[in-house]
Amino acid sequence: MHYTEQDIYLIEEADNFNDLPKSIREKKILESLENQDIPNHIKDFVGSEELKHREFLQGAFWEKIPAFRGVPTEEFLDIKFQNKHTVRKVTKLEELTKGLVDTKFVDEVKKGMQRAPMNLSISPYIMSLIDWNDPWNDPLRIQFIPIEKGFRAGHPKLILDSLGEQNDSPVDGLVHRYFDKVLFLPLDVCPVYCRFCTRSYAIGGNTESVDKLRFKNAPDKWKKAFAYIASRPEIEDVVISGGDAYMLVPDRLRMIGEILLEIPHVRRMRFASKGPAVMPMKILSDAAWTNALVDVVNLGREKGKEVVLHTHFNSANEITDITREAMLHLFRKGVTVRNQSVLIRGVNNTTERMVELIRKLSYMNVQPYYVYQHDMVPGTEDMRTSVKETVELEKAVRGVTAGFNTPLFVTDAPGGGGKRDVHSYDYYDEITGISIYRSPSVDDSKLYLYFDPIDSLPPEGQKLWEDESVHDALIQNAIKNSGYQSLEPVL
């Protein structure tokens, strides 16, 4: 252990260990450990591959995009740069990737956009992290940029509002499904648009294939939602989503927080945002927004109420040293951050990729909370996995780290059943891909059905779904085998 002359002087002058400066105390502690005899090892030493979750991409990685070469770090980390250069048109994507990809890829994107339920919107940060040597298989490209050849024939049971949120909406922009929780949707825009968005019925503006419902970012429109929450004493938990809380200007974020915290029975609030995964520099460079979030968290703490940030990392490839710094900044400010992933084919549906993501999140103090079975929304069939695959992945993941840092794998039951542990189905047929869930706390008279993507089924199962005349019989047979014929299926 190296001590400076000043260190040695202070050590000699100190009456006891606690009188030493913190930096010297830390050195002395490490020195005492180094001098200890090491017990016999009962575990094999791990290799560097098993610790790669501690490595965070550094340097000017954005310079691989020709248009970003020479952009100084300070400029790239400015949220204004990220917003200004966000890719919202295929022509802009084509311009930025010129010389990086062939024309065949761009043509595929153009055709894919004609079928996609979500508009294009990709931050320079994410653009710079995509592997443009192989964009076809890159986990970030898969999430944000559709290609025509990636589309699969949709399951006949897919619908835009697959979770039935509009059926549980007492006023525009509010969903009240669970007894003590509401989902508040104050806006319909995000820093990027995810292909797999469960709210593609409303988010991001109309596309060539979808005319959308809109959630207006206007305080006058929110008054009814606030009044409803105040009128329902059972509501203790409010999720503020959208859209994305990242896109709320600081004054509106603070206003929402202050109003909800003044409602006596509201005890918990969660601001939901994909932002930390796709524009982490906002937390570091947009002090007004970050301070607004921290102020609401602190106000909640003063009132004995919990305010946290829920974010959405799906791949370790989204995480850089910028992300680590941003999460460390929030941690030091006392902001709890939890993560909710969506299980996506080609992105995180292997044990290796999911374990790396979970460990990387944990290492930077982001708690892995949920992994969602991909919702049954149109235009995303290439991204969904079967329930069987998810159950096996859950088994492989459990035990690789501490329990509180191990996410729950859940199915958000189609039609409004709410979140169910993915393995808690009452019946599952791996041939037909039909799983049946009950949700007594939401509605004990209903059955909720999830359908695996057809191309994930064995040949005999795929053949059954080719014949439209037997679809109802497949479903009725599954319900019969579940033993709950008396309950009403939500279809």
C-alpha positions in Angstrom: 0.0 0.0 0.0 1.5 3.4 -1.0 1.6 6.2 1.5 2.7 9.7 0.8 5.0 11.6 3.1 2.0 13.6 4.2 0.1 10.3 4.9 2.9 9.1 7.1 3.1 12.3 9.0 -0.7 12.2 9.7 -0.5 8.6 10.8 2.3 9.3 13.2 0.5 12.3 14.7 -3.0 10.7 15.0 -3.9 9.4 18.5 -6.3 6.8 17.1 -7.6 5.3 13.9 -10.8 7.5 13.7 -8.7 10.7 13.9 -7.2 9.9 10.5 -8.5 11.4 7.2 -11.0 9.2 5.4 -8.6 8.5 2.5 -5.9 7.1 4.9 -8.5 5.1 6.9 -9.5 3.4 3.6 -5.9 2.6 2.8 -5.3 1.2 6.2 -8.4 -1.0 6.0 -7.3 -2.4 2.6 -3.8 -2.9 4.0 -5.1 -5.0 6.9 -7.0 -7.2 4.5 -3.9 -7.7 2.3 -1.9 -8.9 5.3 -4.4 -11.5 6.3 -3.9 -15.2 5.5 -6.4 -16.1 2.8 -8.5 -19.2 3.6 -8.6 -22.2 1.3 -11.0 -21.6 -1.6 -14.0 -23.8 -2.1 -15.1 -22.2 -5.3 -13.2 -22.1 -8.6 -11.9 -18.7 -9.5 -14.1 -16.8 -12.0 -12.8 -15.6 -15.4 -13.0 -12.1 -16.9 -16.1 -13.2 -18.9 -18.1 -13.6 -15.7 -17.2 -10.1 -14.6 -17.8 -8.3 -17.8 -20.9 -6.7 -16.3 -18.4 -4.4 -14.4 -17.0 -3.0 -17.7 -18.7 0.1 -19.0 -18.1 1.5 -22.5 -16.0 4.7 -22.4 -14.5 7.0 -25.0 -16.0 8.8 -28.0 -17.9 5.7 -29.3 -20.2 8.0 -31.2 -17.5 8.8 -33.7 -18.2 5.6 -35.6 -21.1 7.6 -37.1 -19.5 9.8 -39.7 -21.7 12.8 -38.9 -20.7 12.6 -35.3 -17.0 12.5 -35.8 -15.2 15.3 -34.1 -18.2 16.0 -31.8 -16.7 16.9 -28.4 -17.7 14.9 -25.4 -19.3 17.9 -23.8 -21.5 18.6 -26.8 -22.5 14.9 -27.3 -23.5 14.8 -23.6 -25.7 17.9 -24.0 -29.4 16.9 -24.1 -29.9 19.6 -26.7 -27.6 17.8 -29.1 -29.5 14.6 -28.5 -32.8 16.1 -29.1 -31.7 18.1 -32.2 -30.1 15.1 -33.9 -32.7 12.4 -33.0 -33.6 10.4 -36.1 -37.3 10.7 -37.0 -37.2 10.0 -40.7 -35.8 7.2 -42.7 -34.1 9.7 -44.9 -32.2 11.0 -41.9 -31.3 7.4 -40.9 -30.0 6.8 -44.5 -27.9 10.0 -44.3 -26.3 9.0 -41.0 -25.5 5.4 -42.0 -24.2 6.2 -45.4 -21.0 4.2 -45.9 -21.9 2.0 -42.9 -24.7 -0.1 -44.3 -25.7 -1.2 -47.8 -28.8 0.1 -49.6 -30.5 -3.2 -49.1 -30.8 -2.5 -45.4 -32.2 1.0 -45.9 -34.7 -0.4 -48.4 -35.8 -3.0 -45.8 -36.3 -0.2 -43.2 -38.4 1.8 -45.7 -40.7 -1.1 -46.3 -40.8 -2.0 -42.6 -41.9 1.5 -41.7 -45.0 1.1 -43.9 -46.1 -1.8 -41.6 -44.9 -0.6 -38.2 -47.4 0.6 -35.6 -44.8 3.0 -34.2 -43.0 6.0 -35.7 -39.2 6.2 -36.0 -37.4 8.1 -33.3 -33.9 7.2 -32.3 -31.4 9.2 -30.2 -27.9 9.8 -31.4 -26.8 7.8 -28.3 -28.6 4.7 -29.4 -27.6 5.3 -33.1 -24.0 5.2 -31.9 -24.4 2.0 -30.0 -25.9 -0.1 -32.8 -23.5 -2.5 -34.5 -23.7 -1.2 -38.0 -21.5 -4.1 -39.2 -24.4 -6.3 -38.5 -27.5 -4.2 -38.0 -29.8 -7.1 -39.0 -29.0 -8.9 -35.7 -28.2 -6.0 -33.4 -30.3 -6.0 -30.2 -30.8 -2.2 -30.3 -31.7 -2.1 -34.0 -34.3 -4.9 -33.3 -35.9 -2.7 -30.6 -36.2 0.6 -32.5 -35.9 0.1 -36.3 -38.2 -2.3 -38.2 -37.1 -4.2 -41.3 -39.6 -5.6 -43.7 -38.2 -9.1 -43.7 -38.4 -9.3 -39.9 -42.2 -9.2 -39.9 -44.1 -12.4 -39.2 -47.7 -13.2 -39.8 -49.6 -12.0 -36.8 -51.5 -14.2 -34.4 -55.2 -13.8 -35.1 -55.7 -12.8 -31.4 -53.4 -9.7 -31.6 -55.0 -6.3 -30.9 -53.6 -2.8 -30.5 -54.8 -2.3 -26.9 -53.9 -5.8 -25.9 -54.1 -5.1 -22.2 -57.6 -3.5 -22.4 -56.5 -0.3 -20.8 -59.2 1.8 -22.4 -61.8 -0.5 -20.8 -60.4 0.5 -17.3 -60.2 4.2 -18.1 -62.6 6.4 -16.0 -61.2 9.6 -17.6 -58.8 10.3 -20.5 -55.3 9.5 -19.5 -56.1 7.5 -16.4 -56.3 3.7 -16.0 -57.7 2.2 -12.8 -57.3 -1.6 -12.9 -55.9 -2.6 -9.5 -57.7 -1.8 -6.3 -55.2 0.7 -4.9 -53.2 1.7 -8.0 -53.8 4.0 -11.0 -51.8 4.6 -14.1 -51.6 8.3 -15.0 -50.8 9.0 -18.7 -50.2 12.8 -19.0 -48.6 12.8 -22.4 -48.1 10.6 -25.5 -44.5 11.3 -26.6 -41.2 9.6 -25.7 -37.5 10.3 -26.2 -37.4 7.3 -28.5 -40.1 5.1 -29.9 -39.9 1.4 -29.2 -41.3 -1.0 -31.8 -42.8 -3.2 -29.1 -44.7 -0.5 -27.3 -47.7 -1.8 -25.4 -49.4 1.5 -25.9 -48.9 1.7 -29.7 -52.6 2.5 -29.9 -51.9 6.0 -28.6 -48.2 6.8 -28.5 -46.1 8.7 -31.0 -48.6 10.0 -33.5 -50.3 8.3 -36.4 -48.4 5.9 -38.7 -49.3 4.5 -42.1 -50.9 1.5 -40.4 -52.5 3.0 -37.2 -54.7 6.0 -36.4 -54.1 6.7 -32.7 -55.8 7.9 -29.6 -53.9 10.9 -28.0 -53.0 11.9 -24.4 -52.6 15.6 -24.3 -49.6 17.2 -22.4 -51.8 19.9 -20.9 -52.4 20.6 -17.2 -56.1 21.6 -17.9 -56.6 18.1 -19.3 -55.2 16.5 -16.2 -57.6 18.1 -13.7 -60.2 15.4 -14.0 -57.6 12.7 -13.4 -56.4 14.4 -10.3 -60.0 14.9 -9.1 -60.8 11.2 -9.7 -57.7 10.1 -7.7 -58.6 12.5 -4.9 -62.2 11.1 -4.8 -61.0 7.5 -4.4 -59.6 6.9 -0.9 -58.4 3.4 -1.8 -55.9 4.7 -4.3 -52.4 4.7 -2.6 -50.2 4.1 -5.7 -49.8 6.3 -8.8 -47.6 5.4 -11.8 -46.9 8.4 -14.0 -46.1 7.2 -17.5 -47.4 8.0 -20.9 -45.6 8.5 -23.1 -42.6 9.2 -21.0 -42.0 11.3 -17.9 -38.6 12.3 -19.5 -40.6 14.5 -21.8 -42.3 16.5 -19.1 -40.8 19.9 -18.7 -39.5 20.4 -15.1 -42.3 22.6 -13.9 -44.9 20.1 -15.0 -43.1 17.2 -13.6 -42.8 19.1 -10.3 -46.5 20.2 -10.5 -47.7 16.6 -11.0 -45.6 15.4 -8.1 -46.7 18.1 -5.7 -50.4 17.7 -6.5 -50.4 14.0 -6.1 -48.4 14.2 -2.8 -50.9 16.6 -1.4 -53.7 13.9 -1.8 -53.6 12.3 1.7 -54.2 8.7 0.7 -51.6 8.7 -2.1 -48.6 6.9 -0.5 -46.4 5.8 -3.5 -45.5 7.4 -6.8 -43.5 6.0 -9.7 -42.2 8.1 -12.6 -41.8 5.8 -15.5 -39.2 6.5 -18.2 -37.2 4.8 -20.9 -35.0 7.9 -20.9 -32.1 6.6 -18.8 -31.6 3.8 -21.3 -31.7 5.9 -24.4 -30.6 9.4 -23.3 -28.8 9.0 -19.9 -27.0 12.3 -20.4 -30.2 14.2 -19.7 -29.8 13.3 -16.0 -26.3 14.9 -16.0 -26.8 17.8 -18.4 -30.5 18.9 -17.8 -30.1 20.1 -14.2 -33.6 21.6 -14.1 -35.3 18.3 -15.0 -33.2 16.2 -12.6 -33.6 18.7 -9.8 -37.4 18.7 -10.3 -37.3 14.9 -9.9 -35.1 15.0 -6.9 -37.3 17.8 -5.3 -40.4 15.6 -5.7 -38.5 12.6 -4.2 -37.4 14.7 -1.3 -40.9 16.2 -0.8 -42.3 12.7 -0.7 -39.7 11.7 1.9 -40.6 14.7 4.1 -44.2 13.6 3.9 -43.4 9.9 4.6 -44.3 8.9 1.1 -42.2 7.0 -1.5 -41.4 8.5 -4.9 -39.1 6.5 -7.2 -38.0 6.3 -10.9 -38.9 3.2 -12.9 -36.9 2.8 -16.0 -36.6 0.4 -18.9 -33.3 -1.3 -19.9 -33.7 -4.3 -22.2 -30.1 -4.9 -23.2 -26.6 -4.5 -21.6 -25.7 -3.0 -25.0 -27.7 0.1 -24.0 -25.5 0.8 -21.0 -22.3 2.8 -21.1 -20.1 4.7 -18.6 -22.5 7.7 -19.3 -25.3 5.5 -17.9 -23.2 4.5 -14.9 -22.5 8.1 -14.1 -26.1 9.1 -14.5 -27.3 6.3 -12.2 -24.6 7.2 -9.7 -25.8 10.8 -9.7 -29.4 9.8 -8.9 -28.2 7.3 -6.3 -26.2 10.0 -4.5 -29.3 12.3 -4.6 -31.3 9.6 -2.9 -33.4 8.5 -5.9 -34.4 4.8 -6.0 -34.3 3.4 -9.6 -36.0 0.2 -10.5 -36.0 -1.5 -14.0 -38.7 -3.2 -16.0 -37.6 -5.1 -19.1 -39.6 -6.7 -21.9 -38.5 -10.1 -23.0 -37.6 -9.7 -26.7 -36.5 -12.4 -29.1 -32.9 -11.6 -30.3 -32.4 -9.0 -27.6 -32.4 -10.6 -24.1 -34.0 -14.1 -24.5 -30.8 -16.0 -23.7 -29.5 -16.8 -20.2 -26.2 -15.1 -21.0 -27.8 -11.9 -22.1 -30.3 -11.7 -19.4 -27.8 -12.5 -16.6 -25.4 -9.8 -18.0 -28.2 -7.2 -18.0 -29.4 -8.1 -14.5 -25.8 -8.0 -13.0 -25.0 -4.8 -14.8 -28.1 -3.1 -13.6 -27.4 -4.3 -10.0 -23.8 -3.1 -10.2 -24.9 0.5 -10.9 -27.6 0.4 -8.2 -30.6 -0.1 -10.5 -32.9 -2.8 -9.1 -34.1 -5.3 -11.6 -37.9 -5.4 -10.9 -39.9 -7.0 -13.8 -39.3 -8.9 -17.0 -42.5 -8.8 -19.0 -43.7 -11.4 -21.4 -44.0 -9.4 -24.6 -47.5 -8.1 -25.0 -49.7 -9.2 -27.9 -49.6 -6.1 -30.0 -49.6 -6.2 -33.8 -46.5 -5.7 -35.8 -44.1 -7.3 -33.2 -44.6 -11.0 -33.8 -40.9 -11.4 -34.6 -40.1 -10.1 -31.1 -42.3 -12.2 -28.9 -41.3 -15.5 -27.2 -43.3 -18.4 -26.0 -44.3 -18.9 -22.4 -42.4 -22.1 -22.4 -39.2 -20.3 -23.3 -39.8 -17.6 -20.7 -40.4 -20.1 -17.9 -37.2 -21.9 -18.7 -35.3 -18.6 -18.8 -36.7 -17.6 -15.4 -35.4 -20.9 -13.9 -32.0 -20.3 -15.4 -31.8 -16.8 -14.0 -33.0 -17.4 -10.5 -30.1 -17.8 -8.2 -27.4 -16.0 -10.2 -27.5 -13.0 -7.9 -29.3 -11.9 -4.7 -33.1 -12.4 -4.6 -33.9 -8.7 -4.3 -31.9 -8.1 -7.5 -33.6 -10.9 -9.4 -36.6 -9.7 -11.4 -40.0 -11.3 -11.5 -40.9 -12.7 -14.9 -44.6 -11.7 -15.5 -47.3 -11.9 -18.0 -49.5 -8.8 -18.1 -52.6 -10.8 -18.8 -54.3 -9.8 -22.1 -57.7 -8.1 -21.7 -57.0 -6.5 -18.3 -56.1 -9.3 -16.0 -53.0 -7.5 -14.7 -49.6 -8.9 -13.9 -49.3 -12.6 -13.2 -46.1 -14.6 -12.6 -45.4 -16.1 -16.0 -45.3 -19.6 -14.5 -48.6 -19.2 -12.6 -50.8 -20.2 -15.4 -53.8 -22.4 -14.7 -53.3 -24.2 -17.9 -50.7 -24.2 -20.7 -50.6 -26.2 -24.0 -47.1 -26.1 -25.6 -48.6 -27.4 -28.9 -51.2 -24.7 -29.4 -49.4 -22.1 -27.4 -52.5 -21.2 -25.3 -51.9 -20.3 -21.7 -54.8 -19.5 -19.3 -54.5 -17.2 -16.2 -56.8 -16.3 -13.5 -56.6 -12.9 -11.7 -58.9 -13.1 -8.7 -57.8 -9.8 -7.3 -58.8 -8.0 -10.5 -61.9 -10.0 -11.5 -62.6 -13.5 -10.1 -65.2 -14.2 -12.8 -62.8 -14.0 -15.7 -60.2 -16.1 -17.5 -57.3 -14.3 -19.3 -55.6 -16.0 -22.3 -52.2 -15.5 -23.7 -51.2 -16.9 -27.1 -47.6 -17.8 -28.1 -46.4 -16.5 -31.5 -47.3 -19.1 -34.0 -43.8 -19.5 -35.4 -42.6 -20.5 -32.0 -44.9 -23.6 -31.9 -44.0 -27.1 -33.0 -45.1 -28.0 -36.6 -48.4 -29.6 -35.5 -49.3 -26.5 -33.5 -48.6 -24.2 -36.4 -50.7 -26.4 -38.7 -53.7 -26.1 -36.3 -53.6 -22.3 -36.4 -53.6 -22.4 -40.2 -57.2 -23.6 -40.2 -59.3 -20.7 -39.0 -62.3 -23.0 -38.6 -60.8 -24.8 -35.6 -59.6 -21.7 -33.7 -62.6 -21.5 -31.4 -62.4 -25.2 -30.7 -58.7 -24.9 -29.7 -59.6 -22.1 -27.2 -62.7 -23.9 -25.8 -60.6 -27.1 -25.4 -58.0 -25.2 -23.5 -60.6 -23.6 -21.2 -62.1 -27.1 -20.6 -58.8 -28.5 -19.7 -58.1 -25.7 -17.3 -61.0 -26.8 -15.2 -62.6 -23.3 -15.2 -65.3 -23.6 -17.7 -67.6 -21.6 -15.4 -65.5 -18.5 -15.8 -65.8 -16.0 -18.6 -62.9 -15.9 -21.1 -61.7 -12.4 -22.1 -61.2 -12.6 -25.8 
